[in-house]
Amino acid sequence: MRKILSIVLILALSISGLYLATKLLEPKYMSGILEGAMIEEYYDDPTDHNVVFIGDCELYENISPVYLWENFGINSYIRGSAQQLIWQSYYLAEETIKLEHPDVIVFNVLSMKYNEPQNEAYNRMSIDGMRWSKSKIDNINASMTEDENFIEYVFPLLRYHSRWSDLNSDDVEYLFHRDKVAFNGYYMRVDVKEAADVPEGRPLSDYTFGDNAYDYLNRLTKLCKDNDVELILVKAPTLYPYWYDEWDKQITDFAAENNLTYINFLNYQDEIGLDWTKDTYDGGLHLNLAGAEKLSQYFGKILSEDFKVPDRRGEAGLEAYWSDVTERYNAEIKRQTDNLEKYGSVHEPEEE
């Protein structure tokens, strides 16, 4: 009996040690690159969403769910991540529909430009935060580059064991918890850097989207139709990366063939009221808060009037939930604005 207890104790200590080492060494994304924390935050939202946005930074930096709630009563969430590839968007949509039943899924089409896996760091930001499910397993298999191994997603310690020399105070402070970095998936910036000298797109040898990208766009379309979810394709109104007319025609044709709505917001910049001297924080790649709220006003009206997304203001549970989110949202606006005045940057200076 003593031998059995000793073995059990040794196993328990070993498993606990491996767990603690994994928690310590895995990236926390609480400062610097915050985008890696956003996928996991979705699971903390207990509400049922009428609209779920899925895609890359052209969604999570350009649409404000808080604004949609305050002005239209739309309960929405952005399941976004940096350079989110279309197969990653598909598996997030698949998981979302298993967990809840949104009326509308909005997909940003820029990722159609990628036909193959691209980068492990971006893969990790899109996948690590997902809960384990068949959708996550399929996502890993679809996303891995040649240098990646499935086992390292199952046991992150195998991937991050060399981070010992890079550990900092965040790794200890956020060992067992994370602060919220987004607002129902929205990444906020209030600073301004006007769009000047935006480069034109360079001619491409082939403008045709790849077979793999089209395969997942077809899968996403079927997934939504089979589950009675309205799929809206959008192109965010950002100036760079360049969106070619040849790409736009392919999405326009696909939408027409599949009876989908496609909105290229680049064609509606005047109606949206975008001012590229004031409404971007990085020279036209992404919108700042002012620009995101303008786009949210324009799109919120479409969602409410054309797609009949309900106004759910007045529901007690939602009012309480959004009160907390809005309080954080306004506090972050003040924090960033104060930092701009004090330091000339939305970020506090790093301690030496």
N, C-alpha and C positions, 0 to 999 in steps of 0.2 A: 504494500500500500504506500509505504514511504517513497519507493522508487517511482510509482505512478504519479504521486503528488509532486515529486521533484520534476518529473518530465513535464507535467501540466504547467507547473510554475515557470519552468524554463521557457516553454512554448509561449506562455502568456507574456512573459517579460520580453521575449524576442519580438513577438507580434506588436506589443506596445511600443517597443523601441523603434521598430521599422515604421510604425504609424507616425510617431512623433518626428522621426527624421524626415519622413515624406512631407508632413505638414510644415516643418521648418524650412525645407529646401525648395518647395514649390514656389513659383513666383506669386507675389501677393497683388500686384497691379494697383496698389493704393496710392502711389505717387508716380509721376512720370507717365508711363503708358497705362492709362486707366482703362483702355478699351478691353483689356483682357479679363476684367472683372464683370463685364456687363451681361454676358450670356447667363451666368449663374444667378444674377439678381432676379430674373424672370420668375423663378420658383418661389420667391418671397411674396409675390403679389397674389393674394387670395381671391381676387375678383375675376369675373368672367368678362372677357374683352369682346366688344363688338367688332373692333378693327385691330388687326395685328399686322404691323409692318415687318417685312423680312428682307434683309439685304445688307449692303455695305455702308460706309460712312456717308454716302449721299442720302441716306435716310436718317441715320442716328444723329447726324449733326445738322440736319436741315428741317426736321419736323419736331414740333413741340407737343407731346401729348397733354401737357398741363394746359396749354393754350386751347387745344381742342376740347378739353373738359370744361374749362371756364367759360368758353364762348359758344360751345355747341352741345355740351353735355355728352360728348362722345367718350366712351371708355375704351382707351386704346393702349397698345404697348408696342415698342420697337424691339424686335429680337435681332439686333444688329451687331456686327463685329467688323473689325478692320479687314479689308480685302476679302470679304465673305464671298466665296465662290458659289456658283449656282447650285452645285450639288449639295453644298453645305446649307444653302437656303432651302433646298428641297427637303432635306432631312429635318431641319428645324420646323418647317411647315408640317411635315408628317407627324412629328412629335406633338406639335401644338394642337393639331386636330384630334389627336388621341387624348389630350389632356382637357381640352375645352372645345367649344364649337363657335368660332367667330363668324360673324356675318360676312366679313370682308377680309381678304388677305391682300396686302399691297406689296408688290415685288419691284425693286429697282433694277433695271435691265442692263446697267453698265457692266455687270459681271459676265455677260454673254461674250465679252471680248476674250475671256479665258477659256481654253478648251482642255487644259491639263492642270494637274496639281502644280502649285507654284512655290510655296515657301513654308517651311515648318513652323516658324515663329507665328505667322498669321494663322496657320492651321490650328495651333495650340490655343490661340485666342478665341477661335470659333468653336472648338470642340471640347477642350478640357472642362469648361463650365457646364456642359450638358450632363444631365443625370444618365446613369447607365440604363440602356434600353437597346432594343434592336436598331432603332433609328441612330443611336450614337455609334454602335458597332459598324453599321453600314456607312455612316459618315466617315469614320476613320478609314475604312478600306477604300472609299472613293477618293479620299483627300491625301493620303500618304505620298510623299515624294519617294524617290528611289532610295534615299539614305535613311528613311524612317522605318521603325519596326513597331508592329502592333503591340507587342508585349510592353513597350515603353509607355503606351497610353494606359494599359492596365495597371502597371506598376510605375508611376511617375518617378519614383526614386532612382530607377535605372537611367532615366534621362537627366535628372537634375542633381545627381550625386556630386557633381563637380562645382556646385554653387557655393560650397563652403567658404571660399575666399571672397565671395561677393555678398555675403550676408550683411544686413544692416538692421537698423532699429525697427523698420517696418516688419521684418521677418519675425521678430519677437512680439511686437505689439499686436500683429494680426495673425498670430499663430492659430487661434481658434475662432476668430470672428472677422468679418469684413465690414467696413463702412460702406454705405451706398455712394456710388460715384456718378450715377446717372439718375434721371427722373423719368421713370417708366421707359427706360432705354434711351432717353435723349441726353447727348453730351453737350453741355453748355459752354459757350465762349461769348463774352460780351465785348471783347476788344475789337478794334477796327484796323484793317490794313487793306487799303483800296486795291482794286484790280487794275493794274497798269501793265502795259506791254505783255498781255497774255499771248502766248505763242499760238500760231495757227497749227492745225494738225498736219503732220508730215504725211505725204502720200504713202499708201500701203501697197504692197505687191498683191495682196488678196484681202478683200473686205468681207469675205464670207465667214459667218460664224461657224464654229466647228461642230462636227456631228455629236460629240459628247455634250456640248452645251445645249444643242437643240434637243437631244434626248432628255435631258433633265428639265428643260422648259416644257416639253410635252408631258413629262411625268407630273410636273407641278400643275399643269392645266388639268390633267385627268384627275389628280388627287382632289383638286378643288371642286370639279364638276361632280365627281362621285360622292362627295360629302356635302353637296349643296352649299358651297362657299363661293362667294363672288370673288374672282381673281381680277385685280386691277394691276396692269403693267404701267410703270411710270419711269420717266427719265428726269432726274432732278435738274433744277435750273442752275447748274454750276458751269463755269467757263472752261475748266480744265480738270481732269483729262478731257481731251477733245472728243466730241461725239460726232461721228461722221454721218453725212447724209445717207451714205450707202448702208450704214448700220441702222439708221432710223427707218429706212424703207423696209428692211427685213423684219423689224419688229412690227411696223404698221401692217405689213402683209400677213404676218403670223396672227396678229390680233384679229384681223378681218376674217381670216380662214377659220379661226376658232371661236368667233363671236365673243371676243374679249374687248374690254375697254383699255386703250393705251393712251396715256397723256404724256406728251413731251412738254414739260414745263418750260423748256427753253423757248418754246413758241409763244409763251404767255407772260414774258417778263414784265411787259408794260402793264398788263392787267393786274399782275401780282403786286406791282409797285416797287420792284427791286431797284435799288440804287447801288451800283457797284463801287461807288466811292465810300459807302457807309455800311453796307449790309453783308460784308464778308470780313473775316478776321485773318485770312491768309492769301489774299490776292486773287480770289475767285475760285479756289478749290472747294471751299465750304462756306456756308452761310454762318454768320454770327447770330446772336439771339434776336436782334432786330429783324434780320432776314428770315430766320426760321419762323418767327411769329407771323410775318407777312405771308409766307408760303402756307402756313397752317390756316390762316384766315381764308385764303383762296381755296385750298383743298378741303377744308372743313365744310365750306358751303356746298361743294360738289358732293361730298359724302352725305351730308344731311339732306340735300334737296334731290339729287339725282339717284342716290342709292338708298335713301330712306333709312339711314343709320339713326337709331332713336336717340332722343335727348333724355338722358337718364338722371339729370339733376333732380334732386328731391328724394332719391332712394337713400335711406338712412345709412346703410352700410357703405355705399359708394361715397357719400358725402364725407363720412368720417375718414375713409381711406385717402381721398383726394385732399382733404384738409391737411393731413400730415405731409403729403407729397408737395403740395403748394407752399407750405411753410418752409420746407427745405429749399425749394426752388427760389423763393424770394430771398432767403438767407444767402444762397449762393450768388444771386445777382448782386447783393450788397457786398459780399466778400470780394468778388472779383472787381467790382467797381471801386471799392476802397483801395484794393491793391494797385489798381491802375493809377490812382491818384498818388499813392505813397511811393510805389516802386517802379511805375511805368510798365508793369506787367501784371497779368491776372494771377501770377504765381508769387507766393512769398519767396524771398531769397533763401537759398539753402544755407543751413548753419554750417560754419566751418569747423 
